[in-house]
Structures are given as C-alpha cells and as structure tokens.
Amino acid sequence: MSGFEYYGLWLLGLLSAGAVAGYGVMEFIAWLEHSETVAVPAGFRFVSRHLQVEMQRAKDRVVVRTDRGHFVRQANATQEASDAKGAMTVVLEALGLRIEITPQKPLENAAVTDVPPRHFSLTFNNAEDHSRLNIPDVPAKIAHDFSAFASQIGLWVEKREARRAQEEAAAQAAAESAAAAAAAEAEALAAKAEKEAALNLPPDAQVALWRKAAGFSGTSSEIGLDDRGKIAWFIDLDPSGRITLHGNDRTVHTTLEGAEIASVGGELELGVRDEFWTIHAPKLVRFRVLKGRSPDERRAWRERMEILRNQLDAKNHAPLAH
C-alpha cells in the first residue's frame, strides 16, 4: 500500500468518525429537545426532559413538574405564603390561570444578533389565588411545542370560567327569587296580621286609622255595622270631592272624579277610580253604602256627590258620568 493510499484511508476514517459523531450529537440534541402530548385519565399531559404539565379536567387543576422553577404565592385564608426555587411539583387551580410564553433576553454583554431567541420563559399566573410559577431557560423547540398545549389549556380554562359565571348567575337569580318570595310572603303575613288586627279594632279607632291614611277627615260620613259590631261599610266625604270608601273588606282613598253613582235597592252603589285606574284600563272599583238609611238621606247623598263629581270632571275636562 502506497503512502497516498494509506493517508486516503486514514482521512476517510476520520470523516466517517466525524459523521458518526455529528449524527450522535444531533441525536442527543433531538433527545434533549424531544416533547410529546399524551392522554391521561380525564386530561392530557405535556412531557419533555425538564418539564411536565398535566391538565386534570376532573379536578379543575393543572399540575406542573419542573427541575428549575420559581414559585411565589401570597398568603390567604386557606394557605400560607410560599416562595420556592429549584425542582418542584406545583398544583395550580384552573380557574383564573393564564400562561405566558416569552423569549428570554440575551445577557447584556452578549453580542447583539438577529438570530431567533434560543430560550424562553414560561409563566403560570393565577390572579384568583395570587400565585405565580416561572420556569426559565426553556429551549425554543420545547417552548414552541408547548405553546399548542398551552392554548388548549387556555380554551379549557375559558370554558370552565364561562360555565362558572353561568352557575353563579343562576345561583344569584335563584337567591334573589327566593328572597323576593320570602319578602312577598312576609309582606302577605304582615298584611294579614294587620287586617286581623284591624278587625278587632273598635269602629271609631278603625275610622281614625283610615282618615290618617287618607290625609283628610270628611265633613260628611256614615258608617254601617254588621251583627258583630264590625264595620260593614263606610263613607267619608270631603267638600273638595275626596272620598274614603270601605266595603267587602276593601278600602280606597280616592276622589269622585269620573265616578258612577246609582241607587240600587236600598243602597247607593259607587264606582270610583282606585290606584290601578288608568285611561287605558278604566275599570272602576264598586262599593255599596248607606244600607238602612232613609230614601231622603240616600237621595241627599247622591245629589251632593253628583255635584262634586261634575265639578271635578269639568275642572279636569273629563266626561260627565251618568
């Protein structure tokens, strides 16, 4: 073998060894930067050499395992403050979780180049429990691969937060409805108690309460009692046309404007406007009074009320009742 052939073989060997070494280095780098997403019960897990992030849907949480993290959490009513660095496993509540992937700046004394960043920083923030996990020096490829998994977590968290908002709104509506029902029941009980108490009042005391509620005391009034001595009907008329009427367990304080007045048997029937009357719903509430009074008394009451009614209608440009 000539010297030329010997050196040729030697050079070929060196090149082959270099190729093998280069392939080995590339395989090693690929191994260091390898990542995958695998399914786990009720969730998914992102796996790489120095980072594992598991999305646990059934428990509404994210579990992060890293060999170089910095975790900070403020103290609250259920847990103490925390500030830890190094290898760790951190359990993060899904609700309120936000994940940021940011490129790391080169050292100040490093040469300024236009090449893409080689490392990124992962930050897991949860504003609800005031916690923060930062993982620096994540290789660009792993950060890039993790970004898709982080987006999946973000969508899941958004849906979970939207569902919680709906549940809270439904719970609030149910609570408000229950409170309104309770208030209505309490009001009904109070009205019933007031009504029962009023039934036990002497007629004079009851009339005094009605006049206080009406804000006037009529100059003309009549009262009818039943066989138990309770008020069956009551009429209290003021010269201005204001009137208080009671009958059939109902009392109104109103005026004679637009009233209908008629003789029915041995009584007078008055149809007057109550608090629910409008021009679009012109229903009149009706009372029968002056039962047992003489025809002359009823006639005098009717004529007096018709005059006041007509004066009010003319003043307010309302049609006269007949």
Secondary structure by P-SEA (a helix, b strand, c coil): ccaaaaaaaaaaaaaaaaaaaaaaaaaaaaaaacccccccccbbbbbcccbbbbbbccccbbbbbbccbbbbbbbcccccbbbbbccbbbbbbccbbbbbbbbbbcccccccccccccbbbbbbbbcccbbbbbbccccaaaaaaaaaaaaaaaaaaaaaaaaaaaaaaaaaaaaaaaaaaaaaaaaaaaaaaaaaaaaaccaaaaaaaaaaaaccccccbbbbbcccccccbbbbbccccccccccccbbbbbcccbbbbbbcccbbbbbbbccccccccbbbbbbbccccccaaaaaaaaaaaaaaaaaaaaaacccccc
